[in-house]
Amino acid sequence: MGRRRAVGRFSKEHYFCLVVFVLVLSDTAPATAKGTSSDALPDSLPSVPGTLPHFLQEPVDAYIIKSNPIKLRCRAAPALQIFFKCNGEWVHQNQHMSQEYLDEETGLRVREVMINVSRQQVEDFHGPEDYWCLCVAWSHLGTSKSRKATVRIAYLRKNFEQDPQGKEVPIKGMIVLHCRPPEGVPVAEVEWLKNEEAVSSLSDDNIDTRADHNLIINEARLSDSGNYTCLASNIVAKRRSATATVVVFVNGGWSLWTEWSPCNVRCGRGVQKRSRTCTNPAPLNGGSFCEGMSMQKITCNALCPVDGGWEEWSEWTVCGSGCERERRRACTAPAPKHGGRECEGAQQDTENCTGELCTHNRKLLHDVKPQSIEGNNEVALYSGLAAGVIAVAVLVVAVMLYRKNRSEYGVDVIDSSTLTGGFQSFNFKTTRQGNPLLINSSMPPDLTVGRAYSSPICFQDSMDKELMSESSLFDPLPDLKVKVQTSFMVSLGMADRAEFHAKEHPETLPRGLRHGDYVIAESREKSLLSPDPVDKHSRAPLKTVGVFGHTGGRLVAPNTGVSLLVPHGAISEDTTWEMYMIINQDKSSAQSDEGYEVLLSPEVTYGPPGLDLSCPVAMTIAHCAEVDTENWNIRLKRLTQEKKWEEVMSVEDETTSCYCLMDSHSCHLLLDRPGCYALVGEPLTEQAVKRLKLAVFGSVGANMDYSLRVYCVDDTPNAFQGVVALEKGKGGQLLEEQKTLLFKGNTFSLQVSIQDVPQFLWNIKPFTTCQEFSFSQVWCSKQQPLHCAFSLERYSPTTTQLSCKISVRQVKGHEQILQVYTSVMEREKEAVPFFTQADCTVTSLSGPKAFKIPLSIRQRICATFDTANAKGKDWRLLAQKLRIERNLSYFAKQRSPSAVILSLWEAQHQDGGDLDSLASALEEIGKVQSKSPGNSKSSDEPGPDFP
């Protein structure tokens, strides 16, 4: 019996194993090679005691990142076998990694299987759906299938389908920023950043980040201004959108009106004013300025003061005991009112009333005389006469002594210790007090000068006495042995001229000019006020000529901000050259056609082309840029023989071909080659600024009309002269001082409007109160003037006064107000030639008078600093103290670096009347030398060497 039970158990267990073994080894099992049909595997096994497999872990969806394979796992219990099936095909058993263990809690056999899926497998699959895999597990009772797990290749494209766009919204407005992230698997999640910090709708109820990835700010606040970025990310990468700048602006609002001011006249009809400001709120972040008037005026009638007047005298009173009677009068005809003057004279009158019958001490009252009073009056009279005689005598003696002292010492003695006395300088003509262009000036209008520019206008042709004292400049330098000489240096006039010792070359001598220090500017072929004027669209170039030799000199184009310095020794001895400067007055071609360059200065040509110089000349050109290296890239260009512009250098470059020193209003160039030069600028940011000069002119027209013309021109003296030339032909009068407007390169236009025109006196043509220049017209004006006109008509011929305001503003930029107060009565127009003053015709000086630094001092400075020194106290120290610290390699290649540095200093300080900066630099160098180790000599003894 026991044997039968054992045999039965054996048979039952082996029966199950046999079935499994048959299934595994049959041609329908999954153990066959990869690619076997899946239909051959039965879905269940014959029913045996036990349970169906239960999956403890099913395969999950996975993504392949780059080329890294993924792992799919299955775990089931009870399970005799587990196989993967991918895309309807069984995975070969060699690709399975399995392990089996017994679950101690349930006592069931747990089987775990894992396979790898590579990127190549997924890419090679071309089915109607994604790559998928599932598990099939076997137990005693049959099979179980797991869920399908998809396998996809993860990616995230680079470009956003929609980038957020910047916005300008008013305060409390709604802000909606749209963002559509790049296509990706899995789908990218979106996060918003503001100024690189995460934006969360959880911490701010005003912000809504919706499922469609948009950012919504319900009510814009000033704090919401910033740079917003849409950040998309998945398991592969992160992508950033373009930055959207959000600006929350505040439009300006008017404050309350102030109280009316008192009447501006004390008597009669006047004006009262009240004002308000655009500060409730003030415009912020480019918000619009308040519309309307900032000031109101009304007429008022002030009560005139009434001066007091006397009434008639009253009747005489009864004669009193003092033998006198009285009468009175009152200041009531009329009484003084409203600040009027009181009556002049006595209010009471007294006289003797007895007819000589009233006596005092047996004498008639009118015969009684106070003797003591008469004696005192005589003493006072004689004392006064004596004092006057003494005072006159003292004054005469003082005058004689003063005149004697002046005759002994002379009137031209100047303190030799004065710094500027050690230099023989030239003087530029300065502008007179009060702008001569203004119509209210007491002097005749002269359109050739203006107070707005301080650049050199012309040389003063006069006999100026100046003192020469070299000791004051070289006192700080203990090693420079300079003999102190004090003498009067008289500037040479037209009758005392230095001769040119030149070879007779006809081509180097100026036509029609004698040898001499002065050269007179050539007259124009056609006067601007001639009956046949030059076409305003094609102005003749301005040319200045001078003859220079070995002593050098200076050439100036009046009223243009352009000059040329020829250093001493630049031209070889026994040679002279006729040199010239030409300023192009027509439209320039220096800026490129692409539109990204702006002409910042006039085109200036100096020559002749075959000029042979041993050291560079210093040319000064005015420019109109607000110099800032972060916003501008300013370059120097030269015109080639093929009439094409080539770049010479950027002003910030380190080069040995030429040197450029930028001041706020001028550029100083050291040039070796003659030619045509111009400054152009490339704006790097929207904050690049070009200066504009604004001016308003007026003239009376026919039929009671009055014309106002507003000019906007690049802020250079030469460009403004173009305006002067145009207005002289029209008989215009300058109505307000020229003003400067900073114009930004932010693509916004320029608006010109007329305001506060008295509507009951003047009529302005409709649709002309506000006119506009496009940005490109102003930004690329090429030194040519832009103007707009306002035509006004008087209602009555009795109207002789015009007052209004001209507003010139860049949209979302700066604004200038030109206030016009003028009389519109007809004026006699005087034909004023272009150069109206005789002392303004000298445009060239040669020899020592052209330089601030005397030749002897210049030579000693060069001899001192051109010598190399191990301690660095050579020309480099001189350049450092003169604040010339850039591009020193240019000076190093010069034969005399110190001489070139001094030429640059001369050009930079040609407008100044003193030599303080040079003297201070030498003084500092002297202090450095005196403090150096081993310098044991006293300050009274000059050192042996410097430094």
Secondary structure, DSSP 8 states (H G I E B T S, - for coil): -HHHHHHHHHHHHHHHHHHHHHHHHSTTSTTS-TT--GGGS-S-----SS---EEEE----EEE-TT--EEEEEEEES-SEEEEEETTEE--GGG-EEEEEE-TTT--EEEEEEEEE-HHHHHH---SS-EEEEEEEE-SS-EEE---EEEEE-EE-SS-SB----EEEETT--EEE--B---EES--EEEEEETTEE--TTT-TTEEE-TTS-EEESS--GGG-EEEEEEEE-SS-EEE---EEEEEEB-------------SSSSEEEEEEEE--S-TT--BTT-----S-SEEEEEEEE---B--------------TTSEEEEE--S-TT--BTT-----S-SEEEEE-STT--EETTEEGGG---HHHHHHHHHHHHHHHHHHHHHHHHHHHHHHHHHHHHHHH-TT---TT-GGGG-----B----SS-TTBTT-SS---TT--TT--S---B--S--EEEE-SHHHHTT-TT-------EEEE---TTS---------GGGS-TT--SSSEEE----SS-TTSSS---TTS---EEEEEEE-TT-EEEEETTTTEEEEE-TTSS-TT--EEEEEEE--S----S-TTS--EE-S--EEEE-TT---SS-EEEEEE--B---TTTEEEEEEEE-TTS-EEEEEETT---SS-EEEE-SSEEEEEESS-EEEEEEEEE-STT-EEEEEEEEEEEE-STTEEEEEEEEEESSHHHHHHHHHHHHHHT-EE-S--EEEEEESSS--EEEEEE---TTTEEE-TT-SEEEE-HHHHHT-TT--EEEEEEEEESSTT--EEEEEEEEEETTS-EEEEEEEEE-S--------SS--GGG-EEEEESGGG-SS-HHHHHHHHHHHSS--TTS-SHHHHHHHTT--S-HHHHHTSS-HHHHHHHHHHHHTSS-S--HHHHHHHHHHHHHHHTSTT--S-TTS--SS--
